[in-house]
Structure formats: structure tokens, C-alpha cells
Amino acid sequence: MALNSEQLAKDIEAAMQAKGFDPLANKAAGHDWWLAFAEGIVNHITQNAEVPVTSGSSAGAYKVT
């Protein structure tokens, strides 16, 4: 699955709304803030995540792309 910061931002907003928050209210941060937040998460994962393969001829750690 490819990581998508726009979809992640929308998912965060929807989860917050489901819990009774209004993340896009007039005095709230707004979608651009949530998008920047999501981009930071996606960047961190893609830059640092590794998948361990513990057996077989492909054993080793592989970077998530």
C-alpha cells in the first residue's frame, strides 16, 4: 500500500470528527495544518521504516519505499 498524506489527513480529520471534535472549525488549524501533520508522518515512515525478512534467500532488512 502506498502512503498518501492527503488521505491520511482526511482520515485523521474524520477520526477526530467521529470523537466529537471539529478539526476544520473556524478557529481550528484547518485542512492545511492536518495535511502538513500527515506529510510529516508519511515522510518519517518512508525515510526510516524497514521490513525484516527473517528467512530464505532474501533474508535481511529492506527499506520501505
C-alpha positions in Angstrom: 0.0 0.0 0.0 1.4 3.4 -0.9 1.3 6.1 1.8 -0.8 9.1 0.9 -0.6 12.2 3.1 -3.7 13.7 1.6 -5.8 10.6 2.5 -4.1 10.3 5.9 -5.0 14.0 6.7 -8.7 13.2 5.7 -8.6 10.0 7.8 -7.3 12.0 10.8 -10.0 14.7 10.4 -12.7 12.0 10.1 -11.5 10.2 13.2 -11.5 13.4 15.1 -15.0 14.3 14.0 -16.2 10.8 15.0 -14.9 11.6 18.5 -16.8 14.9 18.7 -14.0 17.3 17.6 -14.3 19.8 14.8 -10.8 19.9 13.3 -11.8 22.2 10.5 -13.8 24.7 12.6 -13.2 28.4 12.1 -10.7 28.7 14.9 -9.1 25.2 14.3 -6.0 24.6 12.4 -7.7 23.7 9.2 -7.0 21.1 6.5 -3.6 22.6 5.5 -2.4 22.0 9.1 -3.6 18.4 9.1 -2.1 17.9 5.7 1.3 19.1 7.0 0.9 16.9 10.0 0.2 13.9 7.8 3.1 14.7 5.5 5.4 14.7 8.4 4.2 11.2 9.4 4.4 9.8 5.9 8.0 11.3 5.5 9.1 9.8 8.7 7.8 6.4 7.9 9.2 6.4 4.3 12.6 7.6 5.5 13.1 5.3 8.4 10.9 2.2 8.1 12.5 -1.2 7.4 10.9 -4.6 6.8 12.7 -7.5 8.3 12.8 -10.7 6.3 14.0 -13.4 8.7 14.5 -16.4 6.5 15.1 -17.6 3.0 17.4 -16.3 0.3 16.0 -12.8 0.8 16.8 -12.6 4.5 17.7 -9.1 5.7 16.2 -5.7 6.3 14.7 -3.8 3.5 13.8 -0.1 3.4 10.1 0.8 2.9 9.6 2.9 -0.3 
